[in-house]
Amino acid sequence: MAGGDPGRAIMVGDSKYDVGAARAAGMPCIVTSFGYTEIPAKDLGGDVLIDSYEELEDAIDRLIRR
């Protein structure tokens, strides 16, 4: 409805629910290490792990180039 391309969507999240939603939707997922989760972010199974929002643009660029 907003005119975006769902094929270019990327989830950014901090929990197993965010990663699960991304996988269910067939989209890549960037996991933040500074969010709200009991599971260590590196163990959540995201495609890219970032430690600050300053890394977000580069992470998106890497995923788009895949």
mmCIF file of the N, C-alpha and C atoms, coordinates in Angstrom:
data_MODEL
# 
_entry.id   MODEL 
# 
loop_
_atom_site.group_PDB 
_atom_site.id 
_atom_site.type_symbol 
_atom_site.label_atom_id 
_atom_site.label_alt_id 
_atom_site.label_comp_id 
_atom_site.label_asym_id 
_atom_site.label_entity_id 
_atom_site.label_seq_id 
_atom_site.pdbx_PDB_ins_code 
_atom_site.Cartn_x 
_atom_site.Cartn_y 
_atom_site.Cartn_z 
_atom_site.occupancy 
_atom_site.B_iso_or_equiv 
_atom_site.pdbx_formal_charge 
_atom_site.auth_seq_id 
_atom_site.auth_comp_id 
_atom_site.auth_asym_id 
_atom_site.auth_atom_id 
_atom_site.pdbx_PDB_model_num 
ATOM 1   N N  . MET A 1 1  ? 0.819  -1.194  0.000  1.00 0.00 ? 1  MET A N  1 
ATOM 2   C CA . MET A 1 1  ? 0.000  0.000   0.000  1.00 0.00 ? 1  MET A CA 1 
ATOM 3   C C  . MET A 1 1  ? 0.867  1.263   0.000  1.00 0.00 ? 1  MET A C  1 
ATOM 4   N N  . ALA A 1 2  ? 2.055  1.171   0.593  1.00 0.00 ? 2  ALA A N  1 
ATOM 5   C CA . ALA A 1 2  ? 2.932  2.338   0.650  1.00 0.00 ? 2  ALA A CA 1 
ATOM 6   C C  . ALA A 1 2  ? 3.760  2.483   -0.619 1.00 0.00 ? 2  ALA A C  1 
ATOM 7   N N  . GLY A 1 3  ? 3.681  1.491   -1.508 1.00 0.00 ? 3  GLY A N  1 
ATOM 8   C CA . GLY A 1 3  ? 4.396  1.585   -2.769 1.00 0.00 ? 3  GLY A CA 1 
ATOM 9   C C  . GLY A 1 3  ? 5.791  0.996   -2.745 1.00 0.00 ? 3  GLY A C  1 
ATOM 10  N N  . GLY A 1 4  ? 6.171  0.350   -1.656 1.00 0.00 ? 4  GLY A N  1 
ATOM 11  C CA . GLY A 1 4  ? 7.492  -0.271  -1.577 1.00 0.00 ? 4  GLY A CA 1 
ATOM 12  C C  . GLY A 1 4  ? 7.527  -1.609  -2.303 1.00 0.00 ? 4  GLY A C  1 
ATOM 13  N N  . ASP A 1 5  ? 8.704  -2.138  -2.459 1.00 0.00 ? 5  ASP A N  1 
ATOM 14  C CA . ASP A 1 5  ? 8.907  -3.431  -3.106 1.00 0.00 ? 5  ASP A CA 1 
ATOM 15  C C  . ASP A 1 5  ? 9.156  -4.474  -2.025 1.00 0.00 ? 5  ASP A C  1 
ATOM 16  N N  . PRO A 1 6  ? 8.205  -5.362  -1.751 1.00 0.00 ? 6  PRO A N  1 
ATOM 17  C CA . PRO A 1 6  ? 8.382  -6.369  -0.703 1.00 0.00 ? 6  PRO A CA 1 
ATOM 18  C C  . PRO A 1 6  ? 9.611  -7.246  -0.921 1.00 0.00 ? 6  PRO A C  1 
ATOM 19  N N  . GLY A 1 7  ? 10.026 -7.395  -2.159 1.00 0.00 ? 7  GLY A N  1 
ATOM 20  C CA . GLY A 1 7  ? 11.213 -8.187  -2.452 1.00 0.00 ? 7  GLY A CA 1 
ATOM 21  C C  . GLY A 1 7  ? 12.505 -7.550  -1.975 1.00 0.00 ? 7  GLY A C  1 
ATOM 22  N N  . ARG A 1 8  ? 12.434 -6.295  -1.600 1.00 0.00 ? 8  ARG A N  1 
ATOM 23  C CA . ARG A 1 8  ? 13.616 -5.578  -1.097 1.00 0.00 ? 8  ARG A CA 1 
ATOM 24  C C  . ARG A 1 8  ? 13.509 -5.291  0.395  1.00 0.00 ? 8  ARG A C  1 
ATOM 25  N N  . ALA A 1 9  ? 12.538 -5.906  1.065  1.00 0.00 ? 9  ALA A N  1 
ATOM 26  C CA . ALA A 1 9  ? 12.332 -5.674  2.497  1.00 0.00 ? 9  ALA A CA 1 
ATOM 27  C C  . ALA A 1 9  ? 13.393 -6.406  3.312  1.00 0.00 ? 9  ALA A C  1 
ATOM 28  N N  . ILE A 1 10 ? 13.782 -5.803  4.419  1.00 0.00 ? 10 ILE A N  1 
ATOM 29  C CA . ILE A 1 10 ? 14.737 -6.387  5.351  1.00 0.00 ? 10 ILE A CA 1 
ATOM 30  C C  . ILE A 1 10 ? 14.213 -6.142  6.765  1.00 0.00 ? 10 ILE A C  1 
ATOM 31  N N  . MET A 1 11 ? 14.168 -7.194  7.571  1.00 0.00 ? 11 MET A N  1 
ATOM 32  C CA . MET A 1 11 ? 13.777 -7.066  8.973  1.00 0.00 ? 11 MET A CA 1 
ATOM 33  C C  . MET A 1 11 ? 14.987 -6.632  9.783  1.00 0.00 ? 11 MET A C  1 
ATOM 34  N N  . VAL A 1 12 ? 14.779 -5.712  10.693 1.00 0.00 ? 12 VAL A N  1 
ATOM 35  C CA . VAL A 1 12 ? 15.800 -5.341  11.665 1.00 0.00 ? 12 VAL A CA 1 
ATOM 36  C C  . VAL A 1 12 ? 15.190 -5.621  13.025 1.00 0.00 ? 12 VAL A C  1 
ATOM 37  N N  . GLY A 1 13 ? 15.833 -6.496  13.802 1.00 0.00 ? 13 GLY A N  1 
ATOM 38  C CA . GLY A 1 13 ? 15.240 -6.867  15.073 1.00 0.00 ? 13 GLY A CA 1 
ATOM 39  C C  . GLY A 1 13 ? 16.259 -7.312  16.090 1.00 0.00 ? 13 GLY A C  1 
ATOM 40  N N  . ASP A 1 14 ? 15.726 -7.703  17.249 1.00 0.00 ? 14 ASP A N  1 
ATOM 41  C CA . ASP A 1 14 ? 16.599 -8.046  18.368 1.00 0.00 ? 14 ASP A CA 1 
ATOM 42  C C  . ASP A 1 14 ? 16.125 -9.282  19.136 1.00 0.00 ? 14 ASP A C  1 
ATOM 43  N N  . SER A 1 15 ? 15.240 -10.061 18.532 1.00 0.00 ? 15 SER A N  1 
ATOM 44  C CA . SER A 1 15 ? 14.720 -11.224 19.253 1.00 0.00 ? 15 SER A CA 1 
ATOM 45  C C  . SER A 1 15 ? 14.477 -12.400 18.312 1.00 0.00 ? 15 SER A C  1 
ATOM 46  N N  . LYS A 1 16 ? 14.260 -13.567 18.904 1.00 0.00 ? 16 LYS A N  1 
ATOM 47  C CA . LYS A 1 16 ? 13.960 -14.744 18.093 1.00 0.00 ? 16 LYS A CA 1 
ATOM 48  C C  . LYS A 1 16 ? 12.648 -14.568 17.334 1.00 0.00 ? 16 LYS A C  1 
ATOM 49  N N  . TYR A 1 17 ? 11.759 -13.763 17.862 1.00 0.00 ? 17 TYR A N  1 
ATOM 50  C CA . TYR A 1 17 ? 10.485 -13.516 17.181 1.00 0.00 ? 17 TYR A CA 1 
ATOM 51  C C  . TYR A 1 17 ? 10.683 -12.691 15.915 1.00 0.00 ? 17 TYR A C  1 
ATOM 52  N N  . ASP A 1 18 ? 11.587 -11.735 15.975 1.00 0.00 ? 18 ASP A N  1 
ATOM 53  C CA . ASP A 1 18 ? 11.897 -10.929 14.793 1.00 0.00 ? 18 ASP A CA 1 
ATOM 54  C C  . ASP A 1 18 ? 12.535 -11.787 13.702 1.00 0.00 ? 18 ASP A C  1 
ATOM 55  N N  . VAL A 1 19 ? 13.487 -12.621 14.092 1.00 0.00 ? 19 VAL A N  1 
ATOM 56  C CA . VAL A 1 19 ? 14.135 -13.500 13.122 1.00 0.00 ? 19 VAL A CA 1 
ATOM 57  C C  . VAL A 1 19 ? 13.123 -14.491 12.559 1.00 0.00 ? 19 VAL A C  1 
ATOM 58  N N  . GLY A 1 20 ? 12.267 -15.040 13.419 1.00 0.00 ? 20 GLY A N  1 
ATOM 59  C CA . GLY A 1 20 ? 11.238 -15.974 12.965 1.00 0.00 ? 20 GLY A CA 1 
ATOM 60  C C  . GLY A 1 20 ? 10.272 -15.333 11.989 1.00 0.00 ? 20 GLY A C  1 
ATOM 61  N N  . ALA A 1 21 ? 9.882  -14.095 12.266 1.00 0.00 ? 21 ALA A N  1 
ATOM 62  C CA . ALA A 1 21 ? 8.972  -13.387 11.361 1.00 0.00 ? 21 ALA A CA 1 
ATOM 63  C C  . ALA A 1 21 ? 9.635  -13.135 10.016 1.00 0.00 ? 21 ALA A C  1 
ATOM 64  N N  . ALA A 1 22 ? 10.905 -12.765 10.038 1.00 0.00 ? 22 ALA A N  1 
ATOM 65  C CA . ALA A 1 22 ? 11.634 -12.534 8.792  1.00 0.00 ? 22 ALA A CA 1 
ATOM 66  C C  . ALA A 1 22 ? 11.717 -13.824 7.981  1.00 0.00 ? 22 ALA A C  1 
ATOM 67  N N  . ARG A 1 23 ? 12.038 -14.915 8.632  1.00 0.00 ? 23 ARG A N  1 
ATOM 68  C CA . ARG A 1 23 ? 12.135 -16.199 7.933  1.00 0.00 ? 23 ARG A CA 1 
ATOM 69  C C  . ARG A 1 23 ? 10.776 -16.611 7.357  1.00 0.00 ? 23 ARG A C  1 
ATOM 70  N N  . ALA A 1 24 ? 9.717  -16.425 8.125  1.00 0.00 ? 24 ALA A N  1 
ATOM 71  C CA . ALA A 1 24 ? 8.373  -16.779 7.653  1.00 0.00 ? 24 ALA A CA 1 
ATOM 72  C C  . ALA A 1 24 ? 7.968  -15.937 6.444  1.00 0.00 ? 24 ALA A C  1 
ATOM 73  N N  . ALA A 1 25 ? 8.453  -14.705 6.393  1.00 0.00 ? 25 ALA A N  1 
ATOM 74  C CA . ALA A 1 25 ? 8.136  -13.808 5.281  1.00 0.00 ? 25 ALA A CA 1 
ATOM 75  C C  . ALA A 1 25 ? 9.122  -13.951 4.130  1.00 0.00 ? 25 ALA A C  1 
ATOM 76  N N  . GLY A 1 26 ? 10.169 -14.764 4.321  1.00 0.00 ? 26 GLY A N  1 
ATOM 77  C CA . GLY A 1 26 ? 11.153 -14.960 3.257  1.00 0.00 ? 26 GLY A CA 1 
ATOM 78  C C  . GLY A 1 26 ? 12.071 -13.778 3.043  1.00 0.00 ? 26 GLY A C  1 
ATOM 79  N N  . MET A 1 27 ? 12.343 -13.034 4.101  1.00 0.00 ? 27 MET A N  1 
ATOM 80  C CA . MET A 1 27 ? 13.206 -11.864 3.956  1.00 0.00 ? 27 MET A CA 1 
ATOM 81  C C  . MET A 1 27 ? 14.441 -11.994 4.838  1.00 0.00 ? 27 MET A C  1 
ATOM 82  N N  . PRO A 1 28 ? 15.515 -11.310 4.466  1.00 0.00 ? 28 PRO A N  1 
ATOM 83  C CA . PRO A 1 28 ? 16.715 -11.331 5.298  1.00 0.00 ? 28 PRO A CA 1 
ATOM 84  C C  . PRO A 1 28 ? 16.485 -10.571 6.601  1.00 0.00 ? 28 PRO A C  1 
ATOM 85  N N  . CYS A 1 29 ? 17.366 -10.841 7.575  1.00 0.00 ? 29 CYS A N  1 
ATOM 86  C CA . CYS A 1 29 ? 17.203 -10.236 8.889  1.00 0.00 ? 29 CYS A CA 1 
ATOM 87  C C  . CYS A 1 29 ? 18.535 -9.734  9.426  1.00 0.00 ? 29 CYS A C  1 
ATOM 88  N N  . ILE A 1 30 ? 18.523 -8.494  9.864  1.00 0.00 ? 30 ILE A N  1 
ATOM 89  C CA . ILE A 1 30 ? 19.657 -7.900  10.560 1.00 0.00 ? 30 ILE A CA 1 
ATOM 90  C C  . ILE A 1 30 ? 19.323 -7.940  12.044 1.00 0.00 ? 30 ILE A C  1 
ATOM 91  N N  . VAL A 1 31 ? 20.214 -8.516  12.837 1.00 0.00 ? 31 VAL A N  1 
ATOM 92  C CA . VAL A 1 31 ? 20.001 -8.608  14.275 1.00 0.00 ? 31 VAL A CA 1 
ATOM 93  C C  . VAL A 1 31 ? 20.883 -7.580  14.976 1.00 0.00 ? 31 VAL A C  1 
ATOM 94  N N  . THR A 1 32 ? 20.298 -6.903  15.961 1.00 0.00 ? 32 THR A N  1 
ATOM 95  C CA . THR A 1 32 ? 21.052 -5.943  16.757 1.00 0.00 ? 32 THR A CA 1 
ATOM 96  C C  . THR A 1 32 ? 21.504 -6.597  18.052 1.00 0.00 ? 32 THR A C  1 
ATOM 97  N N  . SER A 1 33 ? 22.749 -6.356  18.427 1.00 0.00 ? 33 SER A N  1 
ATOM 98  C CA . SER A 1 33 ? 23.281 -6.932  19.666 1.00 0.00 ? 33 SER A CA 1 
ATOM 99  C C  . SER A 1 33 ? 22.893 -6.110  20.881 1.00 0.00 ? 33 SER A C  1 
ATOM 100 N N  . PHE A 1 34 ? 22.278 -4.970  20.663 1.00 0.00 ? 34 PHE A N  1 
ATOM 101 C CA . PHE A 1 34 ? 21.979 -4.044  21.756 1.00 0.00 ? 34 PHE A CA 1 
ATOM 102 C C  . PHE A 1 34 ? 20.480 -3.967  22.054 1.00 0.00 ? 34 PHE A C  1 
ATOM 103 N N  . GLY A 1 35 ? 19.772 -5.012  21.708 1.00 0.00 ? 35 GLY A N  1 
ATOM 104 C CA . GLY A 1 35 ? 18.325 -5.002  21.898 1.00 0.00 ? 35 GLY A CA 1 
ATOM 105 C C  . GLY A 1 35 ? 17.876 -5.768  23.121 1.00 0.00 ? 35 GLY A C  1 
ATOM 106 N N  . TYR A 1 36 ? 16.623 -6.151  23.082 1.00 0.00 ? 36 TYR A N  1 
ATOM 107 C CA . TYR A 1 36 ? 15.962 -6.824  24.189 1.00 0.00 ? 36 TYR A CA 1 
ATOM 108 C C  . TYR A 1 36 ? 15.810 -8.297  23.855 1.00 0.00 ? 36 TYR A C  1 
ATOM 109 N N  . THR A 1 37 ? 16.694 -9.121  24.356 1.00 0.00 ? 37 THR A N  1 
ATOM 110 C CA . THR A 1 37 ? 16.606 -10.553 24.111 1.00 0.00 ? 37 THR A CA 1 
ATOM 111 C C  . THR A 1 37 ? 17.334 -11.309 25.209 1.00 0.00 ? 37 THR A C  1 
ATOM 112 N N  . GLU A 1 38 ? 16.809 -12.459 25.562 1.00 0.00 ? 38 GLU A N  1 
ATOM 113 C CA . GLU A 1 38 ? 17.480 -13.310 26.541 1.00 0.00 ? 38 GLU A CA 1 
ATOM 114 C C  . GLU A 1 38 ? 18.507 -14.211 25.857 1.00 0.00 ? 38 GLU A C  1 
ATOM 115 N N  . ILE A 1 39 ? 18.339 -14.438 24.558 1.00 0.00 ? 39 ILE A N  1 
ATOM 116 C CA . ILE A 1 39 ? 19.257 -15.255 23.776 1.00 0.00 ? 39 ILE A CA 1 
ATOM 117 C C  . ILE A 1 39 ? 20.354 -14.340 23.232 1.00 0.00 ? 39 ILE A C  1 
ATOM 118 N N  . PRO A 1 40 ? 21.610 -14.741 23.320 1.00 0.00 ? 40 PRO A N  1 
ATOM 119 C CA . PRO A 1 40 ? 22.665 -13.895 22.741 1.00 0.00 ? 40 PRO A CA 1 
ATOM 120 C C  . PRO A 1 40 ? 22.382 -13.609 21.264 1.00 0.00 ? 40 PRO A C  1 
ATOM 121 N N  . ALA A 1 41 ? 22.538 -12.369 20.877 1.00 0.00 ? 41 ALA A N  1 
ATOM 122 C CA . ALA A 1 41 ? 22.196 -11.951 19.512 1.00 0.00 ? 41 ALA A CA 1 
ATOM 123 C C  . ALA A 1 41 ? 22.906 -12.785 18.461 1.00 0.00 ? 41 ALA A C  1 
ATOM 124 N N  . LYS A 1 42 ? 24.147 -13.179 18.715 1.00 0.00 ? 42 LYS A N  1 
ATOM 125 C CA . LYS A 1 42 ? 24.903 -13.968 17.740 1.00 0.00 ? 42 LYS A CA 1 
ATOM 126 C C  . LYS A 1 42 ? 24.290 -15.343 17.521 1.00 0.00 ? 42 LYS A C  1 
ATOM 127 N N  . ASP A 1 43 ? 23.454 -15.794 18.443 1.00 0.00 ? 43 ASP A N  1 
ATOM 128 C CA . ASP A 1 43 ? 22.830 -17.118 18.349 1.00 0.00 ? 43 ASP A CA 1 
ATOM 129 C C  . ASP A 1 43 ? 21.412 -17.085 17.766 1.00 0.00 ? 43 ASP A C  1 
ATOM 130 N N  . LEU A 1 44 ? 20.933 -15.921 17.393 1.00 0.00 ? 44 LEU A N  1 
ATOM 131 C CA . LEU A 1 44 ? 19.552 -15.802 16.909 1.00 0.00 ? 44 LEU A CA 1 
ATOM 132 C C  . LEU A 1 44 ? 19.369 -16.263 15.464 1.00 0.00 ? 44 LEU A C  1 
ATOM 133 N N  . GLY A 1 45 ? 20.457 -16.343 14.704 1.00 0.00 ? 45 GLY A N  1 
ATOM 134 C CA . GLY A 1 45 ? 20.349 -16.844 13.340 1.00 0.00 ? 45 GLY A CA 1 
ATOM 135 C C  . GLY A 1 45 ? 20.046 -15.800 12.289 1.00 0.00 ? 45 GLY A C  1 
ATOM 136 N N  . GLY A 1 46 ? 20.326 -14.553 12.579 1.00 0.00 ? 46 GLY A N  1 
ATOM 137 C CA . GLY A 1 46 ? 20.136 -13.513 11.575 1.00 0.00 ? 46 GLY A CA 1 
ATOM 138 C C  . GLY A 1 46 ? 21.191 -13.607 10.482 1.00 0.00 ? 46 GLY A C  1 
ATOM 139 N N  . ASP A 1 47 ? 20.983 -12.850 9.437  1.00 0.00 ? 47 ASP A N  1 
ATOM 140 C CA . ASP A 1 47 ? 21.929 -12.833 8.324  1.00 0.00 ? 47 ASP A CA 1 
ATOM 141 C C  . ASP A 1 47 ? 23.121 -11.935 8.608  1.00 0.00 ? 47 ASP A C  1 
ATOM 142 N N  . VAL A 1 48 ? 22.888 -10.875 9.359  1.00 0.00 ? 48 VAL A N  1 
ATOM 143 C CA . VAL A 1 48 ? 23.936 -9.920  9.711  1.00 0.00 ? 48 VAL A CA 1 
ATOM 144 C C  . VAL A 1 48 ? 23.706 -9.503  11.159 1.00 0.00 ? 48 VAL A C  1 
ATOM 145 N N  . LEU A 1 49 ? 24.785 -9.344  11.908 1.00 0.00 ? 49 LEU A N  1 
ATOM 146 C CA . LEU A 1 49 ? 24.722 -8.875  13.286 1.00 0.00 ? 49 LEU A CA 1 
ATOM 147 C C  . LEU A 1 49 ? 25.389 -7.513  13.343 1.00 0.00 ? 49 LEU A C  1 
ATOM 148 N N  . ILE A 1 50 ? 24.707 -6.534  13.931 1.00 0.00 ? 50 ILE A N  1 
ATOM 149 C CA . ILE A 1 50 ? 25.298 -5.208  14.099 1.00 0.00 ? 50 ILE A CA 1 
ATOM 150 C C  . ILE A 1 50 ? 25.334 -4.858  15.584 1.00 0.00 ? 50 ILE A C  1 
ATOM 151 N N  . ASP A 1 51 ? 26.321 -4.033  15.945 1.00 0.00 ? 51 ASP A N  1 
ATOM 152 C CA . ASP A 1 51 ? 26.498 -3.621  17.330 1.00 0.00 ? 51 ASP A CA 1 
ATOM 153 C C  . ASP A 1 51 ? 26.068 -2.185  17.583 1.00 0.00 ? 51 ASP A C  1 
ATOM 154 N N  . SER A 1 52 ? 25.714 -1.458  16.524 1.00 0.00 ? 52 SER A N  1 
ATOM 155 C CA . SER A 1 52 ? 25.201 -0.086  16.666 1.00 0.00 ? 52 SER A CA 1 
ATOM 156 C C  . SER A 1 52 ? 24.449 0.285   15.389 1.00 0.00 ? 52 SER A C  1 
ATOM 157 N N  . TYR A 1 53 ? 23.592 1.279   15.502 1.00 0.00 ? 53 TYR A N  1 
ATOM 158 C CA . TYR A 1 53 ? 22.859 1.721   14.313 1.00 0.00 ? 53 TYR A CA 1 
ATOM 159 C C  . TYR A 1 53 ? 23.783 2.350   13.277 1.00 0.00 ? 53 TYR A C  1 
ATOM 160 N N  . GLU A 1 54 ? 24.968 2.749   13.693 1.00 0.00 ? 54 GLU A N  1 
ATOM 161 C CA . GLU A 1 54 ? 25.935 3.292   12.738 1.00 0.00 ? 54 GLU A CA 1 
ATOM 162 C C  . GLU A 1 54 ? 26.332 2.245   11.701 1.00 0.00 ? 54 GLU A C  1 
ATOM 163 N N  . GLU A 1 55 ? 26.167 0.968   12.011 1.00 0.00 ? 55 GLU A N  1 
ATOM 164 C CA . GLU A 1 55 ? 26.517 -0.126  11.108 1.00 0.00 ? 55 GLU A CA 1 
ATOM 165 C C  . GLU A 1 55 ? 25.353 -0.532  10.196 1.00 0.00 ? 55 GLU A C  1 
ATOM 166 N N  . LEU A 1 56 ? 24.188 0.037   10.416 1.00 0.00 ? 56 LEU A N  1 
ATOM 167 C CA . LEU A 1 56 ? 22.988 -0.413  9.715  1.00 0.00 ? 56 LEU A CA 1 
ATOM 168 C C  . LEU A 1 56 ? 23.059 -0.210  8.204  1.00 0.00 ? 56 LEU A C  1 
ATOM 169 N N  . GLU A 1 57 ? 23.480 0.946   7.767  1.00 0.00 ? 57 GLU A N  1 
ATOM 170 C CA . GLU A 1 57 ? 23.511 1.210   6.325  1.00 0.00 ? 57 GLU A CA 1 
ATOM 171 C C  . GLU A 1 57 ? 24.425 0.227   5.594  1.00 0.00 ? 57 GLU A C  1 
ATOM 172 N N  . ASP A 1 58 ? 25.600 -0.036  6.151  1.00 0.00 ? 58 ASP A N  1 
ATOM 173 C CA . ASP A 1 58 ? 26.512 -0.997  5.527  1.00 0.00 ? 58 ASP A CA 1 
ATOM 174 C C  . ASP A 1 58 ? 25.919 -2.401  5.520  1.00 0.00 ? 58 ASP A C  1 
ATOM 175 N N  . ALA A 1 59 ? 25.234 -2.781  6.604  1.00 0.00 ? 59 ALA A N  1 
ATOM 176 C CA . ALA A 1 59 ? 24.604 -4.108  6.667  1.00 0.00 ? 59 ALA A CA 1 
ATOM 177 C C  . ALA A 1 59 ? 23.534 -4.243  5.603  1.00 0.00 ? 59 ALA A C  1 
ATOM 178 N N  . ILE A 1 60 ? 22.742 -3.208  5.421  1.00 0.00 ? 60 ILE A N  1 
ATOM 179 C CA . ILE A 1 60 ? 21.700 -3.229  4.381  1.00 0.00 ? 60 ILE A CA 1 
ATOM 180 C C  . ILE A 1 60 ? 22.340 -3.352  3.005  1.00 0.00 ? 60 ILE A C  1 
ATOM 181 N N  . ASP A 1 61 ? 23.375 -2.569  2.765  1.00 0.00 ? 61 ASP A N  1 
ATOM 182 C CA . ASP A 1 61 ? 24.075 -2.635  1.470  1.00 0.00 ? 61 ASP A CA 1 
ATOM 183 C C  . ASP A 1 61 ? 24.585 -4.038  1.198  1.00 0.00 ? 61 ASP A C  1 
ATOM 184 N N  . ARG A 1 62 ? 25.157 -4.700  2.198  1.00 0.00 ? 62 ARG A N  1 
ATOM 185 C CA . ARG A 1 62 ? 25.669 -6.062  2.011  1.00 0.00 ? 62 ARG A CA 1 
ATOM 186 C C  . ARG A 1 62 ? 24.547 -7.019  1.646  1.00 0.00 ? 62 ARG A C  1 
ATOM 187 N N  . LEU A 1 63 ? 23.399 -6.880  2.301  1.00 0.00 ? 63 LEU A N  1 
ATOM 188 C CA . LEU A 1 63 ? 22.279 -7.791  2.019  1.00 0.00 ? 63 LEU A CA 1 
ATOM 189 C C  . LEU A 1 63 ? 21.686 -7.535  0.642  1.00 0.00 ? 63 LEU A C  1 
ATOM 190 N N  . ILE A 1 64 ? 21.609 -6.306  0.235  1.00 0.00 ? 64 ILE A N  1 
ATOM 191 C CA . ILE A 1 64 ? 21.032 -5.965  -1.069 1.00 0.00 ? 64 ILE A CA 1 
ATOM 192 C C  . ILE A 1 64 ? 21.911 -6.495  -2.203 1.00 0.00 ? 64 ILE A C  1 
ATOM 193 N N  . ARG A 1 65 ? 23.231 -6.510  -1.990 1.00 0.00 ? 65 ARG A N  1 
ATOM 194 C CA . ARG A 1 65 ? 24.156 -6.980  -3.032 1.00 0.00 ? 65 ARG A CA 1 
ATOM 195 C C  . ARG A 1 65 ? 24.127 -8.495  -3.209 1.00 0.00 ? 65 ARG A C  1 
ATOM 196 N N  . ARG A 1 66 ? 23.526 -9.223  -2.292 1.00 0.00 ? 66 ARG A N  1 
ATOM 197 C CA . ARG A 1 66 ? 23.483 -10.695 -2.399 1.00 0.00 ? 66 ARG A CA 1 
ATOM 198 C C  . ARG A 1 66 ? 22.723 -11.119 -3.607 1.00 0.00 ? 66 ARG A C  1 
# 
